[in-house]
Amino acid sequence: MIDLSPYLAPGSGVWWGQASAEPTALVHALIDQADRIGPIRAFCGLSWDSRLTTELPASISLSSYGALGSLRRLSRQGRLTVVPCSYSALPKLFAEGALPCDVGLVQVSPPDPDGYCTLGVGADYTADAIGHTPILIAEVNQRMPATRGTPRIPLSRFRAVVETDRPLPEAPERPPDDAQRAIGRLVATLVEDGDTIQLGVGTLPSAILQALSGHADLGVHSGMISDAALTLVDKGVITGARKEIDTGVIVTGAALGSQQLYQRVTELPVEFRAASYTHAPQVLAQLRSLVAINGAIEVDLSGQIGAEVRQGVYVGAVGGQADFCRAASTTGARSIIALRARSAGGSAIKSALPGGNVTTPRTDVGYVVTEYGIARLRGASFSQRAARLIAIAAPEYRDELTAATG
C-alpha cells in the first residue's frame, strides 16, 4: 500500500475521480491512513465504493456536487456536504480553489511508448481539476483503456504511482419495467432523425435509448454514456452525421456501464472531453439540434423541476441538467424531463415543490413526460401548464391536484 503521508498534511484538500474512473486503490489507502495524517478535506463525485459509506473516518470531511450512488447513504447520515452547483461550474470552482485541490487522486491508462497516460473512461471534472492541483497521484490500471479527447498526461507529472490490474467498476442497472418502457416510447416521439441527444445513465435513460432504435443519424453530446448507447451505435442509429460540431463523433465526459463498454470505447468514434467542453454554454449553443433528456424526482404544476431532494434528504444533484436544459430550450431543439408519475408513495407531480428546492426553472422545460403522457409546456400559460401536467399525473392524484389549483 502506498504511504500518502509525504503528500498530505493536516488540513490538506484532496479530490479524486468518480464512478468507473474512481481510483479505488488510492481512495482505500486514504481511508486507511486518514486518522494518522490528520483532518482532511475531500471532494468526489458519483461513487459506488461501499467503503466510503461504512468506513469513512471522522478525520475526512467529504463534499460533493451531489449525493449520487453510495454517497446517498452518507447524505442520510448527515456526513456529506453538498456544494449545489451546475456541472459547468466545477472547472471554475477548482480554478478558484473553492473545492479541495492540494492533491488529486486519479486512475489512468498505462503509459504509451512515449510515457504518456490518458484519463481513460473518466475525463469530466478530473480533466479540468488537474491543471489546478500541484500534487497528482495515479493509479495506473492495466485495464483502463487509452482514450481520445483530452490531452495525454506524462507519467512524470505524477508524484507517486500505484500499479493495478483490476476490472473497472460496472454501473448497477436493472431491466426497465412497464412504466419506464412506456416513458421511453413517449420520449422517442419527441426525438427527430438527426437530433443530437443528451441523456444520463440508469434504467430509465436505457429504456429511452432502446425506444430510439428506429431512428436514424442521431448524435450524442452528453456528460455520460452507457451500454444502451453502444447498442445504438452497433445498429447504425447513432452516427453523428448531422451534428453541427464534432460531426461523426460521440462527445462525452465519462462511460458508465459494463466491461464490454469499457473494452470497446477505443474502437468507437467517441472522445472523452473535460467538463469545460461538454457542459460549456458556448459549446452547447452551437448544437442547434440538441435535445436534452433528463430525469427528476418531482415537478410542480408550473413546470419547476426538483431533482435533488426527496423527503427532506439530499439524494440527487443539479449535475448537468440545468446546463443542458437551458441550452436545449434556448439555442437547441427541445428540453425534455422524463419521470415516473409516482414517487416515494405519492405523486411526482405536486402543487408545489417541498422546501422550494428548484433544480431547473420552468422557463427551461419544454416537455414533461410520464407513463401517462406528454405535457407540452413550451409557450403555455400557468393555467395551461397545470392542466397539462395534471393530465399526465397518476390518476389517483388528479382530483387532489386539480383542487390545489383553486
Summary of the structure (lengths in Angstrom):
residues: 406
radius of gyration: 21.2
end to end distance: 64.4
largest distance: 70.4
contacts: 1521
relative contact order: 0.11
helix: 32%
strand: 25%
